[in-house]
Amino acid sequence: MQGGGSELVGPVVLGCFATLAPAVLPRILEEYETLHPQVSIDFVVGAQDELTAALRSGAIDVAIMYDMGGFEALETFELYAARGYALFGAGNPLANKKVVALEELADLPFVLFDQTPSTRYAMSIFEARGLTPRVRHLTHAFELTRSIVARSDSAYAVLVQRPANKLSYEGLPILEREIVPPPPSVSVVFAWARGVALSSRARALADLVRQQYARGDAYTGTD
């Protein structure tokens, strides 16, 4: 629906993968609501499989998530690419190194962030080297993963998203280190259901997000 000529009016629902949401949603919401004040923009934060199902069912219009395959039913365009890294507390001896090898990590207690597709990505890095990590804890919360690691002198995590804040919720330092060999990069994409004609409101949202990342000033959580 449009009111007053070309002004957009009505609802649009944006989905976002849980770890990306705090970094990408606030700016999108602020800019979109400024440009289109008559549009009611809402959002859904969830795991990858939940968002994919919601796109296919029409429960959400568009989504921002990682492209790790299985997107045959979706149309996408890339926003940026990211790469996995190892995360340590300040007391972990490996935190003193600039880079760490997967072989150094495999026998240490692994705090695995258990959300699709993050779990598959982290485990596949080890499998590609013929290694089996020693999973100590499974978590479903990104910040809990970081907090457990921050308190440990032996545990680690493998994550992709890099918050600008390098402290845990308790204020303990969190140290990020690159992995060798480098894990594969993964694309963060804007997605919608294949064969579905986007509403004018959803198209305007897609255009805004594309412009934000094309300008190079949107937060990507990468170094």
N, C-alpha and C positions, 0 to 999 in steps of 0.2 A: 504494500500500500504506500501511496505517496500523498502528502498533503502540502498545500501551498505551492504547487508547481513541482520543483525537483527535490524538495525536502523528503528524506527517507523517514518513514514512520512504520513502527511495528517491532516485533521481536526478532532476535537472533541469538543462537546458543553456540558458544565456543567451548570445545573440550580441550583439555590439556593434560599431558602426562604429569604425574605427581611431582617429580623432582624438577621439572621445568617450570612449573606454575609460578613459584615465588619469584623467579627471575624474569619471566617473559610477560605474565599476565598484567601486573599493575600498569606498566607503560601502555600496553595495548588498550586496556580499559580507559585510561585517562585520555589518550589521544582520540580514540574512537568516539567517546561520549562528548568530547569537545566539538568534533566535526559533525556529529549526528545526534544532537540532543534529544530528538524525538524517537530514536530507536531504543528499545529496551534490550540491552545486551546482558545476557546471563552467561554463566560458565559452569562447567562440570569438570572436576579434577578426579582422575582415576588412573588405573593401570591400563597398559596398552591394549589388552584384549577387550577390556570393558569399553574403551573408546572406539575401537574398531567396530564392535557390535552395535554401539550407539549410532555411529555414522550410517551403518547399513540399514538400521531400523528407522532412521529419521529422527531419533530422539535428540540428537544434536546436529547442527548444520555443518560445522567444520571443526577441525582439531589441529593441535600442534603436538607432535610426538616424534620419537625416534623411528627412523626407517631401518629396521633390522630384518627386512624380508616379510613375506606373507601379505603384501599389499596389493594383490592382484585385483581386489574389488575396489581399490581406491585410486583417485587421482591425487598427485602431489606436486609440490615444487619445493626445492631446498631453500632453507633459510641460512644454515651454516653447518659446518662439520666439526665434530668433536672427537676426542680420543680418550680411552681409558687411562687411568693413572693409579698409583698405589698411595694409600693414605696411612699415616703413622701418627702415634702420639710422640711427644718430645722425648720420652724415655726409651723409645725403641732404638737399638743400635743402628738399624738400617736407615733411620732418619738422618744420620750423619753423612750418608752417601748422596751424591747428586742423581744417580740413576740406580735402579735395582733390577736384577735379573729374576725372571720367573722361578728359576731353580732355587734362588735364595728364599722365595716366599712360600714355596709349596709345602714345607714341613712346619711352618708357623701357624698358629691359630688364626683362621680366616673368619672374619665377620662378614657374612654374605647378605647383601641387600636383596631380599627375595621379592622382587616385583618384576613381572613380565614387561619388557624383555631384558631387564638388567641382569637377571639371574643367568639367562642363556648367554648373554654377551660375556660376562665375567668368567663363567665356566669354560666357554669355548676358547678363551685365550690360553688357558692351561692345557686343554685337550689338544690344541694345535701343536704343543710341544711335548706331547706324551706324558703330561703330568696330571696328578690328581691332588688338588688342594685339600688341606685338613680343615674342614668346615667346623668351627667351634660354636658359632651362633648364627641363627637365621633371624633376620629382622624384616619387618614390613614398613619400617619408618626410616627415611633418609637421615634425619637428624639423630635418631637413636644410634644408627650405625656409626656416625661420626663421633658421638659422645662415648660409646664403648671403646672405640679405638683410641680416643684422646686420653683415656684413663689407663691404658695398658702399655706395658713396656715390651710386649711381644706380639700382640695381635695387630692385624692390618685389615684393610678393606681395599677393594678395587671398584672405583666409581668413575663416572663420566662427567657429570655436572660438577662444576667448580664454583661454589659460592664465593662471593667477594669477601665474606667474613671467614677468616681462618681460625676462628675459635669455636669450641663446642658451646652448647647451652650453658655449661658450667664455667665458661671462660677459660678453658684449658686449650693450649695451642694444638693445632692440627697441621701436620706437615705433608705436603703433596710432593711426590717424587715420580719422575718418568720411569716407565718400564722398558727394559730391553729384552728381546727385540720389541720395537714399538707395536702395540696392539693395532688392529685395523681401525680406521676412522669410521664414524657412523654419522649419518646425516640427520639433522633436525629438520622436519618438514612440516609444511602446512598441507592438510589433507581434507578431502571430501569424498563422498561416495561416487564411484564411477557410474556414469550414465544419469546422474542427477543434475538437473539445471539449478544452479545456485540462485537464490533470491537476490534482488538488488542490494539488500542489506548485507548478505553474506559476501557478495562480490566486493562491496566497498570495504569490508573487513579484510578480505584477502589482499586487496590493493594496498591498504594501509600497512599491513604486516610486511608485504613484499618491499614497500618503500622504506620502512624502518631499517630493515637489514641491508638493503641496497645502499643506504646512506652510510652504513658502517658505524653508526653511533648507538646501536641497540646492544644491550648486554647479552653476551653469548655464553658466559661461564667457561671460556677457554682462555689459555695463556698464549 
